[in-house]
Amino acid sequence: MCEQYIQSATTLLPRDRVWQLLTDIDNWVTCSDVYASLRWSGFPWQPGSCVLGQLKYPITLHFRHVLEEFRPPRLIRYIAHSTEAGFAISRTIRLEEHNGGTLITTAAYAVGIPVIDLPGGTMGFQKMLSERFFPDFANFCDAQAQKLVRHSPAGLATSKLLA
């Protein structure tokens, strides 16, 4: 069984800066309560390398994200799986320039049947995870944009653009 979920979030921060924040996996733990204890296995952001860690939301679960494709500053594609879960998710994250900020779009496909109890099955799982993490990440980016405004030499002129 294969199910798909697509979601978008926007941020005021330019795409290159969003990319920098997204590709620092320490920010995944900082910006949201979804992830914990992330680390690389292999060379960071090289196809075949893995991010290993633990999900804390919507359930606690150890996982592995195997990087398939990495195209700065536009696209990350990986397979997420857990030996505990019985299914895998293929996720694509796209960053597009949008009105001076960035549109973050994630598309996820789940394959397999869970062997653990998941609220809403695989679709409910990926929907809850995505609806928590990506808006949290966009808000984290917006907070970084606000810091830039406060420290910008242009001062008020810049803040009017973001207000």
Secondary structure, 3 states (H helix, E strand, C coil): CEEEEEEEEEECCCHHHHHHHHCCCHHHHHHCCCEEEEEEECCCCCCCCEEEEEECCCCCEEEEEEEEEEECCCEEEEEEECCCCCEEEEEEEEEEEECCEEEEEEEEEEEECCCCCCCCHHHHHHHHHHHHHHHHHHHHHHHHHHHHHHCCCCCHHHHHHHC
